[in-house]
Amino acid sequence: MKQHLNKIIFAVAIISTPIFSFGQYCNNFHSSYCYTSDNEMFKLNGQSKSALFSKGQTSELSIVVYKGQDYRISLCMDQNLGSQVEFKIYETVKKKVEKVIETKSMENEYKKCTACNGKGDNDGEMCYDCEGAGKVETGGEVEVVSKETKLVEERVKELLYDNSADNYATEIEFSVESTRRLTIEISVPGSGSGGTGSKTKLIKSGEMGCVGILVEHMTTPITGFYGTGF
Amino acid sequence: MKKQSKLALALLISFPLVMFTSCGGNDDVEKMEEVVEAPVEEQQGNETYYQIPSPDEMFGFIKESGLAFNGELLNPIQNADKYVTPNRQALNFGIYSADLAYTASFEEFDKTIKYFGTIQKLADQIGISSAFDKALLERIQGSLDNVDSLVSVTNSSYFSVVEYLEKNEQGDKLGIIAVAGWIETVYVVANSANYKKDKAAIERLADQKLTLENLLDYLGKYSDNADVSQLLTSLRELEATYATLSEESSGSGISLKKKENGKMVLGGGSSIKITEDQFNAIKAKVSEIRNNIVNTEA
């Protein structure tokens, strides 16, 4: 029996090896399936990305868009994921904000020993180094919560575009007037796994598919009579 | 014995699932839909991916902004043989990739061919030569008389490496290569631009503060890797230099709106300002990091 099992494991491992590597095909999905711009001035931008999504999943892509350039961001996805994949663009900025940070720790428990003055007895327990009113260890521990106000760096997102308010458009083209760090958030509708929680989940294969984000860029064309003397 | 049975069963169950993850075409999706429901390892969580602009985007821009080519800023190809550890080879693969993009953008064809040969050699040493297939090499040879197509082909080689490393789940190596490429790009721009004359290039250099944030977030995922950790230390020093740059508000909030001409424009918000002293500090720090990478005596 053991020999048979070894053979099965070996055979399946051999058969599946090339398929495992082929399984990474999503990596370049955007190059093969997203439509490029008709405008030949647009060039493929290295910040394009593809990934495997399950229904109900949301993922983000952080990119930088530069002043003086036009960008075209387009989306393509496997048909089984539906035609209403949500595509939002946020600006992401790091801001320093004051935050109250609570820390909990266990400390020795004390009780008051008001009767002593300097060194002395209080109900039979020693009370050290107290001047008139002091405290003495009970031998137990208590939870102590300390609060501290700290300046921390937080990432703040501001919504700039939501394709659900634009008839689920799968592409957007814009000029950039000042360099920005943008977050592109992709949400695949459905009641799939959602993404958080346990590492292993029950996912139907038909509930997964590739999503590609194609980013293209070009220098913003100068329009009008610039430099002509008019 | 029991363990082996489970393994065999898991492999048999996962076989059709793995086939599906290829995402190769929609016809297959229909066929597979009803077939399988089995535990699979989560393929992608709700995570954030941090992307790094490729060197050509910056070089294309600075060429248009009027900066001249300076061949002395390139890492000489003779140095390539002197990088013997895998980490230094990966770092300098990134440096040479940026140099390749620089020479291609400025139509330095002879240099482009030489630098392509060098990165091909280094690719072999760091185990990513499969990223350069025969068709790509033939395209390079066939593009020698056409700037646009040469730039396009050198970009293809860069994207091909990115794709190869992503496919093979070598995000740490990709991070090292991309960061080194970015460092070389910033080094070339900082050492080519004149603060008083080259306004557009200086602004672009200041804006790298945001790209650096993305790089740090990307590399942070692989900080357990000793080589990445070492690189992160250098980048954090550069981050501290960039942190002195101030932001100036435009007076209106950021927006992505349609203008009168029908064009969508991302405008408003704040912009990053850089003084001459800050420019010199960034130039000195980035040169220090870059020279440590290309140093052949390390």
Interface residues (C-beta under 8 A of the other chain):
Chain A: M1 K2 L5 N6 I8 I9 V12 A13 I15 S16 I19 F20 S21 F22 G23 Q24 Y25 C26 N27 N28 F29 S31 K43 L44 N45 G46 Q47 S48 K49 A51 L52 F53 S54 Q57 T58 S59 E60 L61 S62 I63 V64 V65 Y66 K67 G68 Q69 D78 Q79 N80 I89 E91 K94 E158 L160 Y161 I172 E173 F174 S175 V176 E177 S178 T179 R180 R181 T183 S193 G194 G195 T196 K199 T200 K201 L202 I203 K204 S205 G206 M208 G209 C210 H217 T219
Chain B: M1 Q4 S5 L7 A8 L11 L12 S14 F15 P16 L17 V18 M19 F20 T21 S22 C23 G24 N26 V29 E30 M32 E33 E34 V35 V36 E37 A38 P39 V40 E41 E42 Q43 Q44 G45 N46 E47 T48 Y49 Y50 Q51 I52 P53 S54 D56 E57 G60 F61 E64 S152 N155 Y158 F159 V162 E163 E166 K167 N168 E169 A200 E203 R204 D207 L210 T211 E213 N214 D217 S250 I254 S255 L256 K263 M264 V265 L266 G267 G268 G269 S270 S271 I272
